[in-house]
Amino acid sequence: MSSFSRKRTLFVLALTSALFGLSRRSFASPADVFGVGVRNQGLGSTGAAVGGGYSATYGNPALLAKDAAQRVAIGYQTARFSATLTDSQGTKTQLSIDALRALMFGLQLPLPFHGALEDRLVLGVAAVVPEDALARVRLLVHQPTFPLLGDRTQSLNLAFGMGVKITPELRLGIGVLTLAELTGSIQVADDQHGTLASTVNDELKEIVAPVVGAAYEIGALRLGASYRGELRSDFDLELAVQDASGIVLPPLHIAGVGQFDPAAVQFEVGFEQHGLTLVSGVLYRHWAAFPGFLGPTVTCPASRPQCTALKAQSADFHDTYSPRLGAAYRLPLSSGVSAELRLGGFFEPSPMPRHSASANTFDTSRYVLTAGYGLDFEKSLLPLKLDLAFQQHFSNNREQGAFTAHSGAQLFSLSAEVPF
């Protein structure tokens, strides 16, 4: 076998190994798609002005200080996705998207200070842990896909925060969101005896983004605002191939963005009185900062900045505004037991531009209807809170290039919360 043929064989084997490894990993955020907290999910709320508890760690950490009680919550959520492409002849293709099945965990813990700081500082933790994978990255090469729908939910999601009660009306909060990014190298070589060997070095690095918020109460009126920083998880595997002859190819990179939660600002106004809760808000996302799915294959030297290489692909995403409405009503069932009915809805515009030519990435704007139900046994002998939520995501048909795209999702979630 010639040196060139040997080199090509090694390269193909190494590239196949790398692609196979990446196809089984992912970095994404279920919180950005569905929200955090079963009550918020049933209301369609961003969680910036109403509510509290562990879910405030993500929505608005200032609301952690609304209730200085020790609580722990555990829950489960599952989501099914649908995506269809219809060509100009009317032929429909149903794309396969893995379902989400995830455990949820929440903790609210007031700091045990006394005096002026008593019941003023509250810590919170919120986590969403998928069953199937802690992370997944899919390289967008030939197969059509909806990258902003199902794959974005397949990752571990962690949030930590602290709320501070400044006055009985004013609360402030701060926290962090965490993800991981994958870096490493793949080296493939053969020895003098023609034996093929490969060495893979992977490293997961922690990525954090800040969360800050404020909440203010004026009688029955609730005002809240929060900011979440950009949470971006990259992957970069350097592929180096060398055979016994000493011929070395330039290092190639399998690189790109595996997960991207854009920087977000949310405003919310709520009303709570006599068991009635009304909430309205808007969520702004800075999608224009999304750099694209794939990075450059070859890092060009300074002396040849335009060397032959697959350059980074620009996504040309645009910023979005998501308006939201929700309502809930609490009614007593018996002594120490109450129930709450919840309804809501929001519009989730797509940040992806319409394709004017053939492409393999698709997305649609979604209309979302939400519903929820809660049982509160907090004043009974068994102090327990049970919550259920349902979301139905559906979209209009959207023409993108030679196809008409349609997508949707269904979310079911439940949780139990107890003091300790």
LUMDRENPA-519241 format. One record per residue (C-alpha): x negated, y negated, z; residue in one letter. Coordinates in Angstrom, 2 decimals, padded with zeros to 5 digits. Layout:
# residues N
<<X; Y; Z>; 'A'>
...
This chain:
# residues 420
<<000.00; 000.00; 000.00>; 'M'>
<<-001.38; -003.44; -000.92>; 'S'>
<<-002.07; -006.06; 001.74>; 'S'>
<<000.79; -008.19; 000.38>; 'F'>
<<003.26; -005.30; 000.49>; 'S'>
<<002.18; -004.38; 003.99>; 'R'>
<<002.60; -007.98; 005.07>; 'K'>
<<006.06; -008.16; 003.55>; 'R'>
<<007.10; -004.94; 005.30>; 'T'>
<<005.88; -006.21; 008.65>; 'L'>
<<007.69; -009.49; 008.14>; 'F'>
<<011.00; -007.81; 007.28>; 'V'>
<<010.77; -005.52; 010.32>; 'L'>
<<009.95; -008.40; 012.63>; 'A'>
<<012.69; -010.62; 011.25>; 'L'>
<<015.27; -007.83; 011.54>; 'T'>
<<014.25; -007.21; 015.14>; 'S'>
<<014.53; -010.88; 015.98>; 'A'>
<<017.95; -011.31; 014.36>; 'L'>
<<019.28; -008.18; 016.06>; 'F'>
<<018.12; -009.47; 019.44>; 'G'>
<<019.68; -012.90; 018.94>; 'L'>
<<023.00; -011.51; 017.75>; 'S'>
<<023.44; -009.95; 021.15>; 'R'>
<<022.88; -013.13; 023.16>; 'R'>
<<024.75; -016.38; 023.59>; 'S'>
<<024.76; -019.75; 025.30>; 'F'>
<<028.17; -021.42; 025.61>; 'A'>
<<030.60; -023.09; 028.00>; 'S'>
<<034.11; -021.75; 028.70>; 'P'>
<<034.74; -024.76; 030.97>; 'A'>
<<034.61; -027.18; 028.03>; 'D'>
<<037.18; -025.16; 026.06>; 'V'>
<<039.72; -024.25; 028.77>; 'F'>
<<038.84; -026.34; 031.81>; 'G'>
<<037.99; -025.26; 035.36>; 'V'>
<<040.57; -024.36; 038.00>; 'G'>
<<043.80; -022.47; 037.42>; 'V'>
<<045.97; -025.42; 038.54>; 'R'>
<<044.23; -027.79; 036.11>; 'N'>
<<044.57; -025.22; 033.31>; 'Q'>
<<048.32; -024.97; 033.90>; 'G'>
<<048.72; -028.75; 033.99>; 'L'>
<<046.53; -029.42; 030.96>; 'G'>
<<044.71; -031.88; 033.21>; 'S'>
<<041.07; -032.97; 032.98>; 'T'>
<<040.96; -032.90; 036.76>; 'G'>
<<039.74; -036.50; 037.05>; 'A'>
<<042.50; -037.98; 039.23>; 'A'>
<<044.80; -035.28; 040.68>; 'V'>
<<044.05; -032.05; 042.45>; 'G'>
<<040.85; -031.25; 044.28>; 'G'>
<<039.15; -028.17; 045.69>; 'G'>
<<036.40; -026.26; 043.93>; 'Y'>
<<037.67; -027.22; 040.44>; 'S'>
<<036.73; -030.84; 041.16>; 'A'>
<<033.08; -029.79; 041.00>; 'T'>
<<033.46; -029.86; 037.22>; 'Y'>
<<036.34; -032.27; 036.65>; 'G'>
<<035.45; -035.02; 039.12>; 'N'>
<<033.25; -034.25; 042.16>; 'P'>
<<034.70; -037.26; 043.98>; 'A'>
<<037.89; -035.25; 044.55>; 'L'>
<<035.95; -032.69; 046.62>; 'L'>
<<036.22; -035.18; 049.49>; 'A'>
<<040.02; -035.33; 049.21>; 'K'>
<<040.44; -032.32; 051.50>; 'D'>
<<037.68; -031.55; 054.03>; 'A'>
<<038.53; -027.87; 054.44>; 'A'>
<<036.47; -024.70; 054.06>; 'Q'>
<<037.89; -022.65; 051.20>; 'R'>
<<036.77; -019.84; 048.96>; 'V'>
<<038.51; -018.76; 045.74>; 'A'>
<<038.15; -015.87; 043.35>; 'I'>
<<039.95; -015.40; 040.07>; 'G'>
<<040.02; -013.87; 036.64>; 'Y'>
<<040.69; -015.25; 033.18>; 'Q'>
<<041.06; -013.67; 029.78>; 'T'>
<<041.44; -015.29; 026.38>; 'A'>
<<042.22; -013.96; 022.92>; 'R'>
<<041.26; -015.80; 019.75>; 'F'>
<<042.56; -015.72; 016.20>; 'S'>
<<040.99; -017.19; 013.06>; 'A'>
<<042.22; -016.82; 009.47>; 'T'>
<<040.84; -017.98; 006.13>; 'L'>
<<043.04; -018.10; 003.02>; 'T'>
<<041.45; -018.50; -000.42>; 'D'>
<<042.94; -020.20; -003.48>; 'S'>
<<044.61; -016.93; -004.58>; 'Q'>
<<046.44; -016.62; -001.27>; 'G'>
<<044.28; -013.77; 000.05>; 'T'>
<<044.00; -013.94; 003.82>; 'K'>
<<040.92; -012.85; 005.76>; 'T'>
<<041.23; -012.30; 009.50>; 'Q'>
<<037.96; -013.04; 011.28>; 'L'>
<<037.01; -010.98; 014.31>; 'S'>
<<036.30; -013.00; 017.48>; 'I'>
<<035.45; -011.29; 020.75>; 'D'>
<<037.91; -011.86; 023.59>; 'A'>
<<036.84; -013.62; 026.75>; 'L'>
<<037.09; -011.74; 030.03>; 'R'>
<<035.54; -013.60; 032.94>; 'A'>
<<035.48; -013.73; 036.72>; 'L'>
<<035.91; -017.09; 038.42>; 'M'>
<<034.47; -018.12; 041.76>; 'F'>
<<034.91; -021.31; 043.78>; 'G'>
<<033.68; -022.64; 047.09>; 'L'>
<<034.51; -025.82; 049.02>; 'Q'>
<<032.41; -026.52; 052.12>; 'L'>
<<032.50; -029.73; 054.24>; 'P'>
<<029.21; -030.67; 055.86>; 'L'>
<<029.46; -030.38; 059.68>; 'P'>
<<028.51; -033.94; 060.60>; 'F'>
<<030.04; -035.87; 063.47>; 'H'>
<<030.73; -039.48; 064.17>; 'G'>
<<030.94; -041.81; 061.16>; 'A'>
<<030.18; -038.95; 058.72>; 'L'>
<<032.76; -036.49; 060.03>; 'E'>
<<034.94; -035.06; 057.22>; 'D'>
<<033.30; -037.37; 054.68>; 'R'>
<<030.83; -035.14; 052.80>; 'L'>
<<032.09; -032.01; 051.01>; 'V'>
<<030.10; -029.60; 048.83>; 'L'>
<<031.57; -027.58; 045.97>; 'G'>
<<030.54; -024.70; 043.70>; 'V'>
<<032.41; -023.44; 040.64>; 'A'>
<<031.39; -020.52; 038.42>; 'A'>
<<032.82; -018.71; 035.40>; 'V'>
<<031.05; -015.39; 034.72>; 'V'>
<<031.97; -013.47; 031.52>; 'P'>
<<032.09; -009.70; 031.82>; 'E'>
<<030.48; -008.79; 028.51>; 'D'>
<<027.51; -011.17; 028.25>; 'A'>
<<025.81; -013.90; 030.19>; 'L'>
<<024.91; -015.56; 026.88>; 'A'>
<<025.34; -015.07; 023.15>; 'R'>
<<023.80; -016.75; 020.10>; 'V'>
<<025.02; -016.04; 016.57>; 'R'>
<<022.94; -017.16; 013.61>; 'L'>
<<025.20; -018.76; 011.01>; 'L'>
<<023.83; -017.39; 007.77>; 'V'>
<<026.25; -015.67; 005.37>; 'H'>
<<029.38; -014.60; 007.23>; 'Q'>
<<032.18; -017.15; 007.75>; 'P'>
<<032.70; -018.10; 011.37>; 'T'>
<<034.48; -020.50; 013.73>; 'F'>
<<031.47; -021.41; 015.92>; 'P'>
<<033.30; -023.89; 018.17>; 'L'>
<<036.08; -021.50; 019.20>; 'L'>
<<035.30; -018.03; 020.57>; 'G'>
<<031.50; -018.01; 020.79>; 'D'>
<<031.46; -021.15; 022.94>; 'R'>
<<033.20; -019.29; 025.76>; 'T'>
<<030.74; -016.43; 026.04>; 'Q'>
<<028.37; -017.64; 028.72>; 'S'>
<<027.78; -018.08; 032.40>; 'L'>
<<029.06; -021.48; 033.56>; 'N'>
<<027.86; -022.97; 036.87>; 'L'>
<<028.65; -026.32; 038.51>; 'A'>
<<027.49; -027.76; 041.83>; 'F'>
<<028.73; -031.01; 043.35>; 'G'>
<<029.27; -033.19; 046.40>; 'M'>
<<032.10; -035.60; 047.17>; 'G'>
<<031.87; -038.55; 049.56>; 'V'>
<<034.82; -040.33; 051.19>; 'K'>
<<033.87; -044.02; 051.28>; 'I'>
<<037.25; -045.28; 052.54>; 'T'>
<<040.64; -043.52; 052.88>; 'P'>
<<041.40; -044.74; 049.34>; 'E'>
<<038.00; -044.55; 047.60>; 'L'>
<<035.89; -041.44; 046.92>; 'R'>
<<032.69; -040.96; 044.94>; 'L'>
<<031.02; -037.79; 043.72>; 'G'>
<<027.92; -036.41; 042.05>; 'I'>
<<026.92; -032.98; 040.75>; 'G'>
<<025.08; -030.93; 038.15>; 'V'>
<<026.03; -028.42; 035.47>; 'L'>
<<023.61; -025.65; 034.60>; 'T'>
<<022.87; -023.44; 031.60>; 'L'>
<<019.82; -021.65; 030.25>; 'A'>
<<017.88; -021.81; 027.00>; 'E'>
<<015.87; -019.05; 025.34>; 'L'>
<<012.28; -019.52; 024.22>; 'T'>
<<009.59; -016.98; 023.40>; 'G'>
<<007.62; -015.23; 020.71>; 'S'>
<<007.66; -012.03; 018.66>; 'I'>
<<004.31; -010.68; 017.47>; 'Q'>
<<004.16; -007.79; 015.02>; 'V'>
<<000.87; -006.16; 013.97>; 'A'>
<<-000.61; -002.87; 012.83>; 'D'>
<<-003.88; -001.43; 014.01>; 'D'>
<<-006.66; 000.23; 012.02>; 'Q'>
<<-004.74; 003.52; 012.09>; 'H'>
<<-001.65; 001.97; 010.48>; 'G'>
<<000.45; 002.13; 013.64>; 'T'>
<<003.05; -000.62; 013.85>; 'L'>
<<003.39; -002.39; 017.20>; 'A'>
<<005.40; -005.37; 018.33>; 'S'>
<<005.27; -007.58; 021.40>; 'T'>
<<008.28; -009.62; 022.49>; 'V'>
<<008.00; -012.37; 025.10>; 'N'>
<<011.27; -014.07; 026.07>; 'D'>
<<011.80; -016.72; 028.70>; 'E'>
<<015.01; -018.24; 030.03>; 'L'>
<<014.68; -021.84; 031.19>; 'K'>
<<017.20; -023.69; 033.30>; 'E'>
<<019.00; -026.65; 031.73>; 'I'>
<<020.91; -029.14; 033.87>; 'V'>
<<023.24; -032.06; 033.17>; 'A'>
<<024.60; -034.64; 035.63>; 'P'>
<<028.23; -035.15; 036.65>; 'V'>
<<029.38; -038.33; 038.39>; 'V'>
<<032.87; -039.51; 039.26>; 'G'>
<<035.09; -041.84; 041.24>; 'A'>
<<038.67; -041.57; 042.49>; 'A'>
<<040.95; -044.20; 043.99>; 'Y'>
<<044.42; -044.01; 045.56>; 'E'>
<<046.98; -046.82; 045.71>; 'I'>
<<050.02; -045.46; 047.49>; 'G'>
<<051.36; -042.67; 045.26>; 'A'>
<<049.17; -043.76; 042.34>; 'L'>
<<045.98; -041.80; 041.58>; 'R'>
<<043.15; -043.16; 039.44>; 'L'>
<<040.08; -041.18; 038.44>; 'G'>
<<037.15; -041.28; 036.04>; 'A'>
<<034.12; -039.06; 035.56>; 'S'>
<<031.13; -038.63; 033.28>; 'Y'>
<<029.43; -035.37; 032.29>; 'R'>
<<026.04; -035.46; 030.64>; 'G'>
<<025.16; -033.57; 027.48>; 'E'>
<<024.52; -029.89; 028.16>; 'L'>
<<022.44; -028.47; 025.34>; 'R'>
<<020.91; -025.00; 025.26>; 'S'>
<<018.40; -024.27; 022.48>; 'D'>
<<016.80; -021.07; 021.34>; 'F'>
<<013.36; -020.86; 019.73>; 'D'>
<<011.61; -017.58; 018.94>; 'L'>
<<008.25; -017.86; 017.21>; 'E'>
<<007.64; -015.01; 014.78>; 'L'>
<<003.97; -014.18; 014.15>; 'A'>
<<002.88; -011.33; 011.85>; 'V'>
<<-000.65; -010.00; 011.48>; 'Q'>
<<-002.05; -006.76; 010.06>; 'D'>
<<-005.39; -005.05; 010.50>; 'A'>
<<-006.88; -006.87; 007.49>; 'S'>
<<-006.70; -010.10; 009.48>; 'G'>
<<-004.36; -011.88; 007.08>; 'I'>
<<-002.04; -014.10; 009.10>; 'V'>
<<001.20; -015.71; 007.94>; 'L'>
<<002.15; -019.16; 009.23>; 'P'>
<<004.26; -018.85; 012.40>; 'P'>
<<007.97; -018.83; 011.61>; 'L'>
<<010.64; -020.05; 013.98>; 'H'>
<<014.10; -018.62; 014.54>; 'I'>
<<015.43; -021.73; 016.19>; 'A'>
<<018.55; -023.74; 016.71>; 'G'>
<<021.23; -024.80; 019.17>; 'V'>
<<023.00; -021.93; 020.89>; 'G'>
<<025.34; -024.00; 023.04>; 'Q'>
<<026.28; -027.64; 023.07>; 'F'>
<<028.66; -029.33; 025.47>; 'D'>
<<028.69; -032.98; 024.38>; 'P'>
<<028.46; -035.83; 026.82>; 'A'>
<<032.01; -036.56; 027.99>; 'A'>
<<033.90; -039.35; 029.70>; 'V'>
<<037.38; -038.75; 031.08>; 'Q'>
<<039.96; -041.12; 032.50>; 'F'>
<<043.13; -040.02; 034.25>; 'E'>
<<046.11; -041.65; 035.95>; 'V'>
<<048.33; -039.63; 038.24>; 'G'>
<<051.41; -040.04; 040.41>; 'F'>
<<052.11; -037.84; 043.44>; 'E'>
<<055.20; -038.29; 045.62>; 'Q'>
<<057.91; -036.08; 047.17>; 'H'>
<<056.49; -032.94; 045.56>; 'G'>
<<056.36; -034.46; 042.07>; 'L'>
<<053.05; -034.79; 040.20>; 'T'>
<<052.70; -036.64; 036.90>; 'L'>
<<049.37; -037.00; 035.14>; 'V'>
<<048.13; -038.59; 031.93>; 'S'>
<<044.57; -038.92; 030.69>; 'G'>
<<042.12; -038.90; 027.82>; 'V'>
<<038.87; -037.01; 027.34>; 'L'>
<<036.18; -038.54; 025.11>; 'Y'>
<<033.40; -036.30; 023.78>; 'R'>
<<030.23; -037.57; 022.09>; 'H'>
<<030.07; -034.87; 019.40>; 'W'>
<<028.12; -037.17; 017.04>; 'A'>
<<024.97; -036.25; 018.99>; 'A'>
<<025.20; -032.59; 017.91>; 'F'>
<<021.97; -031.93; 015.96>; 'P'>
<<023.14; -028.93; 013.92>; 'G'>
<<023.20; -025.18; 014.41>; 'F'>
<<019.80; -024.19; 012.97>; 'L'>
<<016.34; -025.69; 013.41>; 'G'>
<<013.42; -025.76; 010.93>; 'P'>
<<011.80; -022.43; 010.08>; 'T'>
<<008.26; -023.80; 009.78>; 'V'>
<<006.67; -026.59; 011.78>; 'T'>
<<004.87; -028.67; 009.17>; 'C'>
<<001.46; -030.11; 010.05>; 'P'>
<<001.01; -033.87; 010.23>; 'A'>
<<-001.06; -033.78; 007.05>; 'S'>
<<001.81; -032.13; 005.10>; 'R'>
<<005.08; -033.37; 006.62>; 'P'>
<<007.08; -032.22; 003.56>; 'Q'>
<<005.71; -028.67; 003.38>; 'C'>
<<008.01; -025.96; 002.02>; 'T'>
<<010.30; -024.93; 004.87>; 'A'>
<<013.92; -024.52; 005.83>; 'L'>
<<014.64; -027.89; 007.37>; 'K'>
<<016.98; -028.52; 010.26>; 'A'>
<<020.60; -028.68; 009.18>; 'Q'>
<<022.59; -031.78; 010.13>; 'S'>
<<026.15; -031.11; 011.27>; 'A'>
<<027.55; -034.65; 010.79>; 'D'>
<<030.01; -034.16; 013.65>; 'F'>
<<032.09; -037.09; 014.84>; 'H'>
<<033.22; -038.13; 018.33>; 'D'>
<<036.65; -037.02; 019.53>; 'T'>
<<039.40; -038.23; 021.87>; 'Y'>
<<041.68; -035.67; 023.51>; 'S'>
<<044.92; -037.11; 025.03>; 'P'>
<<046.62; -035.09; 027.78>; 'R'>
<<049.93; -035.03; 029.68>; 'L'>
<<051.10; -032.88; 032.56>; 'G'>
<<053.77; -032.55; 035.23>; 'A'>
<<054.28; -030.39; 038.32>; 'A'>
<<056.99; -030.04; 040.94>; 'Y'>
<<056.58; -028.48; 044.37>; 'R'>
<<059.58; -027.03; 046.18>; 'L'>
<<059.89; -025.19; 049.51>; 'P'>
<<060.86; -021.52; 049.39>; 'L'>
<<060.95; -020.69; 053.09>; 'S'>
<<059.29; -021.72; 056.31>; 'S'>
<<055.59; -022.20; 055.58>; 'G'>
<<055.86; -021.15; 051.92>; 'V'>
<<056.16; -023.39; 048.87>; 'S'>
<<055.97; -022.97; 045.10>; 'A'>
<<054.84; -025.29; 042.32>; 'E'>
<<055.92; -025.25; 038.67>; 'L'>
<<053.52; -026.80; 036.12>; 'R'>
<<053.78; -027.82; 032.48>; 'L'>
<<051.46; -029.78; 030.24>; 'G'>
<<049.88; -030.19; 026.87>; 'G'>
<<046.98; -031.80; 025.06>; 'F'>
<<045.57; -032.34; 021.60>; 'F'>
<<042.06; -031.07; 020.83>; 'E'>
<<040.75; -032.70; 017.62>; 'P'>
<<038.01; -030.98; 015.66>; 'S'>
<<034.64; -032.76; 015.53>; 'P'>
<<033.68; -030.89; 012.37>; 'M'>
<<034.09; -032.77; 009.05>; 'P'>
<<036.07; -031.28; 006.19>; 'R'>
<<033.94; -029.31; 003.75>; 'H'>
<<033.91; -030.62; 000.20>; 'S'>
<<032.02; -027.57; -001.06>; 'A'>
<<031.46; -023.95; -000.16>; 'S'>
<<030.44; -023.44; 003.48>; 'A'>
<<030.55; -020.70; 006.10>; 'N'>
<<031.43; -022.71; 009.23>; 'T'>
<<035.05; -023.66; 009.94>; 'F'>
<<037.06; -025.37; 012.62>; 'D'>
<<040.55; -026.79; 013.11>; 'T'>
<<042.18; -029.27; 015.43>; 'S'>
<<044.34; -027.57; 018.04>; 'R'>
<<047.59; -028.40; 019.81>; 'Y'>
<<047.74; -026.85; 023.27>; 'V'>
<<050.77; -026.11; 025.46>; 'L'>
<<050.12; -025.19; 029.09>; 'T'>
<<052.17; -023.71; 031.92>; 'A'>
<<051.43; -022.63; 035.45>; 'G'>
<<052.88; -021.42; 038.73>; 'Y'>
<<051.54; -021.58; 042.26>; 'G'>
<<052.51; -020.06; 045.60>; 'L'>
<<051.23; -021.68; 048.78>; 'D'>
<<051.29; -019.67; 052.03>; 'F'>
<<048.93; -022.08; 053.79>; 'E'>
<<051.32; -022.86; 056.66>; 'K'>
<<052.30; -019.22; 057.20>; 'S'>
<<050.54; -016.47; 059.13>; 'L'>
<<048.56; -015.56; 056.00>; 'L'>
<<047.00; -018.83; 054.72>; 'P'>
<<046.73; -017.98; 051.04>; 'L'>
<<047.14; -019.81; 047.73>; 'K'>
<<047.98; -017.92; 044.52>; 'L'>
<<047.87; -019.61; 041.10>; 'D'>
<<048.71; -018.49; 037.56>; 'L'>
<<048.14; -020.36; 034.28>; 'A'>
<<048.80; -019.86; 030.58>; 'F'>
<<047.57; -021.83; 027.57>; 'Q'>
<<048.68; -021.46; 023.96>; 'Q'>
<<046.32; -023.00; 021.41>; 'H'>
<<047.60; -023.30; 017.85>; 'F'>
<<046.69; -025.36; 014.80>; 'S'>
<<047.97; -026.58; 011.48>; 'N'>
<<046.42; -025.24; 008.31>; 'N'>
<<043.29; -027.19; 007.37>; 'R'>
<<041.73; -027.19; 003.91>; 'E'>
<<037.97; -026.81; 004.02>; 'Q'>
<<036.25; -026.34; 000.67>; 'G'>
<<037.67; -023.31; -001.15>; 'A'>
<<039.57; -022.07; 001.91>; 'F'>
<<042.46; -022.99; 004.17>; 'T'>
<<041.54; -022.41; 007.82>; 'A'>
<<043.83; -021.58; 010.74>; 'H'>
<<042.86; -020.76; 014.32>; 'S'>
<<044.36; -020.30; 017.75>; 'G'>
<<043.86; -018.92; 021.25>; 'A'>
<<045.78; -017.65; 024.26>; 'Q'>
<<044.49; -017.99; 027.82>; 'L'>
<<045.76; -016.18; 030.94>; 'F'>
<<044.20; -016.93; 034.31>; 'S'>
<<044.92; -016.25; 037.97>; 'L'>
<<043.22; -016.99; 041.25>; 'S'>
<<043.53; -016.51; 045.01>; 'A'>
<<042.20; -019.05; 047.49>; 'E'>
<<041.83; -018.69; 051.27>; 'V'>
<<040.32; -020.80; 054.08>; 'P'>
<<037.47; -019.37; 056.13>; 'F'>
